[in-house]
Amino acid sequence: MTTRREFDQGLEKLHNLIIEMGSFVEGALVNAMSALGNLDVERAKQVIAQDPNLNQMEEKITEIGSKLIATQQPVAKDLRRILSSFKIASDLERMGDLSVDIAKVVLRLDGQELIKPLIDLPRMAEIVQQMTYESIQSFVQENVDLAYKMAKDDDQVDALYGQITRELYALMMENPRNITQSSLLSFVGRYLERYGDHATNIGESVVYLVTGNRPDLNV
């Protein structure tokens, strides 16, 4: 039977791995968006190549948490802390996948010039990067107010996504040769919008950890 000290050490490992995953995800997004802005294929390939590291972190969280549940049979907040770690790790892993998706767009754009300066997509990326940082801080601090802020930030992301979609559609109508690249850039907008949703999900997990209730912040 795991002692309380060993149990607390296990919880601390989960806590630190979540922080590490959050930092990794932020870096992947920054690199993917930099690769897009500069059409830097090599940087895009690095984002893709590093993704298995994030998967390994999620697997480690699952392994540690599952062992704690099996050996300690935690209840109340201890159990919520482990279950929240599982959910947060899953959202962070998916966020990493979305950065990979952006990097893959860069590979498809290789050899092209951008049809328009990128303004709103980097702005979206800045907001969701900040959301990622704040969602992890809300977890570290068990800060419910910061968790609820995710929903307000996500509204900004959704508004920018709508604006980007309209502009890219106009470019498609203006010149059929813009269709392929406009579609790819629209995908990036969609990936960033989904990224914001996952950050909001982390906020929900923090509220669940602290209160025992799981709100829907995406409404």
Residue pairs with C-beta under 8 A, 6 or more apart in sequence:
1 71
1 72
2 10
2 68
2 71
2 72
7 68
7 72
7 74
7 78
10 64
10 65
10 67
10 68
11 68
11 78
11 81
11 82
13 64
14 61
14 64
14 65
14 81
14 82
14 85
15 85
15 140
17 57
17 60
17 61
17 64
17 85
17 89
18 61
18 85
18 88
18 89
18 92
18 136
18 139
19 136
19 140
20 57
21 54
21 57
21 58
21 61
21 89
21 92
21 93
22 92
22 132
22 133
22 135
22 136
23 136
24 53
24 54
24 57
24 92
24 96
25 54
25 92
25 95
25 96
25 99
25 132
26 129
26 132
26 133
28 47
28 50
28 51
28 54
28 96
28 99
28 100
29 95
29 99
29 102
29 125
29 128
29 129
29 132
29 195
30 125
30 129
31 43
31 46
31 47
31 99
31 103
32 44
32 47
32 99
32 100
32 102
32 103
32 106
33 102
33 121
33 122
33 125
34 40
34 43
35 41
35 43
35 44
35 47
35 102
35 103
35 106
36 44
36 102
36 105
36 106
36 109
36 118
36 121
36 188
37 118
37 122
39 106
39 109
39 110
39 112
39 113
39 114
40 106
41 106
41 107
41 110
43 103
43 106
44 103
44 104
44 106
44 107
45 103
45 107
47 99
47 100
47 102
47 103
48 100
48 103
48 104
51 96
51 97
51 99
51 100
54 92
54 93
54 96
55 93
55 96
57 89
58 89
58 90
58 92
58 93
61 85
61 86
61 89
62 86
62 89
65 82
65 83
65 85
65 86
68 74
68 82
69 79
69 82
72 78
74 81
74 82
77 209
77 212
80 208
80 209
80 212
81 209
83 208
84 139
84 205
84 206
84 208
84 209
87 201
87 205
88 139
88 202
88 205
91 198
91 199
91 201
91 202
91 205
92 198
92 202
94 194
94 198
95 132
95 195
95 198
95 199
98 191
98 192
98 194
98 195
98 198
99 195
101 187
101 191
102 188
102 191
102 192
105 184
105 185
105 187
105 188
108 184
109 181
109 184
112 181
114 181
115 171
115 178
115 181
115 182
115 185
116 167
116 171
118 185
120 160
120 163
120 164
120 167
120 189
121 164
121 185
121 188
121 189
121 192
123 160
124 157
124 160
124 161
124 164
124 189
124 192
124 193
124 196
125 192
127 153
127 156
127 157
127 160
127 196
128 157
128 192
128 195
128 196
128 199
130 153
131 150
131 153
131 154
131 157
131 196
131 199
131 200
132 195
132 199
134 146
134 149
134 150
134 153
134 199
135 147
135 150
135 199
135 200
135 202
135 203
135 206
136 202
137 143
137 146
138 144
138 146
138 147
138 149
138 150
138 202
138 203
138 206
139 202
139 205
139 206
139 209
142 206
142 209
142 210
143 206
144 206
144 207
144 210
144 211
146 203
146 206
147 202
147 203
147 204
147 206
147 207
147 217
148 203
148 207
148 217
149 203
150 199
150 200
150 202
150 203
150 217
151 200
151 203
151 217
151 218
153 196
153 199
154 196
154 197
154 199
154 200
154 217
154 218
157 192
157 193
157 196
158 193
158 196
160 189
161 189
161 190
161 192
161 193
164 185
164 186
164 189
165 186
165 189
168 182
168 183
168 185
168 186
168 189
169 182
171 178
171 182
172 178
172 179
172 182
172 183
197 218
200 217
200 218
201 217
201 218
203 217
204 214
204 215
204 216
204 217
204 218
205 214
207 213
207 214
207 215
207 217
208 214
